[in-house]
Amino acid sequence: MSFYVYIIQSQIDSTYYKGSTQDFILRLKQHNTGLSKYTKGKIPWRLVYVEVHPSRAEAIAREKALKKIGGERLQAIINSNRNL
């Protein structure tokens, strides 16, 4: 089974949220219906980045790495060919 790392962007204030999941479409729906405590105050969200990983451990490690990145470097990742 594949695991995904995703980045969503708030359409309210353009902030980003980074996460990992097995179903990024379902997870986006959860963010946009207020089921995520952290993101419910900035609805609506749009999916801007997805990458696939073969294991949960790899996806979580990548998520943690992405959470340390911001600014131009994060924008370059979003615009990269790694983005599904």
C-alpha positions in Angstrom: 0.0 0.0 0.0 1.2 3.5 -0.8 1.5 6.4 1.6 1.3 10.0 0.6 2.8 13.3 1.8 0.6 16.3 0.9 0.6 20.0 1.3 -2.6 22.0 1.4 -2.9 25.8 1.2 -5.6 27.9 2.9 -7.5 30.0 0.6 -8.2 32.4 3.5 -4.6 33.4 4.3 -2.4 31.3 2.0 -0.7 29.4 4.8 0.4 25.8 4.2 -0.3 22.6 6.1 1.8 19.5 5.6 0.7 16.0 6.4 0.8 12.3 5.5 -1.9 9.8 4.8 -3.0 6.8 2.9 -5.8 8.7 1.2 -5.1 12.3 0.4 -8.5 13.0 -1.2 -10.3 11.8 1.9 -7.9 13.8 4.1 -8.5 17.0 2.1 -12.3 16.5 2.6 -11.7 16.1 6.3 -9.7 19.3 6.4 -12.4 21.2 4.5 -15.3 19.9 6.7 -13.6 21.0 9.9 -12.6 17.5 11.1 -9.0 18.5 11.7 -8.5 20.6 14.8 -5.5 22.5 13.5 -6.9 23.4 10.0 -10.6 24.0 10.8 -10.1 27.8 11.3 -8.7 28.4 7.8 -11.2 26.6 5.6 -11.3 26.3 2.6 -8.1 24.4 1.7 -6.8 23.4 -1.7 -4.4 20.6 -2.4 -1.1 22.0 -3.9 1.3 19.0 -3.5 1.3 15.2 -3.3 4.1 12.7 -3.4 4.0 9.0 -2.9 6.1 6.8 -0.6 6.3 3.0 -0.3 6.1 3.0 3.5 4.4 4.9 6.3 7.8 5.5 8.0 9.2 7.1 4.9 6.1 9.3 4.4 6.3 10.5 8.1 10.1 11.2 7.8 9.4 13.3 4.6 6.5 15.1 6.3 8.8 16.1 9.2 11.4 17.3 6.8 8.9 19.4 4.8 7.6 21.0 8.1 11.1 22.6 8.5 11.0 24.1 5.0 9.4 27.4 4.1 9.5 30.3 1.6 11.1 30.0 -1.8 12.4 26.4 -1.1 8.9 25.2 -0.3 7.5 26.9 -3.4 10.2 25.1 -5.5 9.1 21.8 -4.1 5.5 22.5 -4.9 6.4 23.4 -8.4 8.8 20.4 -8.9 8.2 17.4 -11.1 8.0 15.2 -7.9 4.5 16.7 -7.4 1.9 14.2 -8.5 
